[in-house]
Amino acid sequence: MDKKFYKGIAKKYGVSEEEVIRDIQATINETYKNPNAAALNVPRKGEVPTIDEIVAYAVKQIRRG
């Protein structure tokens, strides 16, 4: 994902980019403890998708309309 995205969020909330990335991934990890059907549709290499895998899937779905 574009570093500008993380940087903008970090600046807005007064935290580091690393904290933003860590918090987003923690939220994804929590979701996959008890995933719903939509979450299970996300293609991923491991048990839990990365932020980039989630974003790639979302972009693909948006483009499909």
C-alpha positions in Angstrom: 0.0 0.0 0.0 1.1 3.5 -0.7 3.2 5.0 2.2 1.3 8.3 1.8 -1.8 6.6 3.1 -0.2 5.5 6.3 1.6 8.8 6.7 -1.6 10.8 6.3 -3.4 8.8 8.9 -0.4 8.9 11.3 -0.2 12.7 11.0 -4.0 13.1 11.5 -3.9 11.1 14.8 -0.5 12.0 16.0 1.0 8.5 15.9 3.8 6.8 13.9 3.3 5.1 10.6 4.4 1.9 12.2 1.6 2.2 14.8 -1.0 2.7 12.0 0.2 -0.4 10.2 0.3 -2.4 13.4 -3.2 -1.3 14.4 -4.7 -2.1 10.9 -3.1 -5.6 10.9 -4.2 -6.2 14.5 -7.8 -5.4 13.4 -7.5 -7.9 10.5 -6.0 -10.5 12.8 -8.9 -10.1 15.3 -11.4 -10.4 12.4 -9.9 -13.7 11.4 -10.3 -15.2 14.8 -14.0 -15.7 13.9 -14.3 -14.7 10.2 -17.6 -14.4 8.4 -18.2 -15.7 4.9 -17.1 -12.4 3.3 -13.8 -12.4 5.1 -13.1 -16.0 4.0 -13.5 -14.9 0.4 -10.3 -12.8 0.5 -7.5 -14.6 -1.3 -4.5 -14.9 1.0 -1.2 -16.8 1.3 -1.6 -17.5 5.0 -4.4 -18.0 7.4 -4.8 -14.3 7.9 -4.4 -11.8 5.0 -2.0 -8.9 5.0 -3.2 -5.4 4.6 -2.0 -5.5 1.0 -4.1 -8.6 0.3 -7.2 -7.0 1.8 -6.7 -3.8 -0.2 -6.0 -5.8 -3.5 -9.2 -7.8 -3.0 -11.3 -4.6 -2.2 -10.0 -2.8 -5.2 -10.8 -5.9 -7.4 -14.4 -6.0 -6.0 -14.9 -2.3 -6.5 -13.7 -2.5 -10.1 -16.1 -5.4 -10.8 -18.9 -3.1 -9.7 
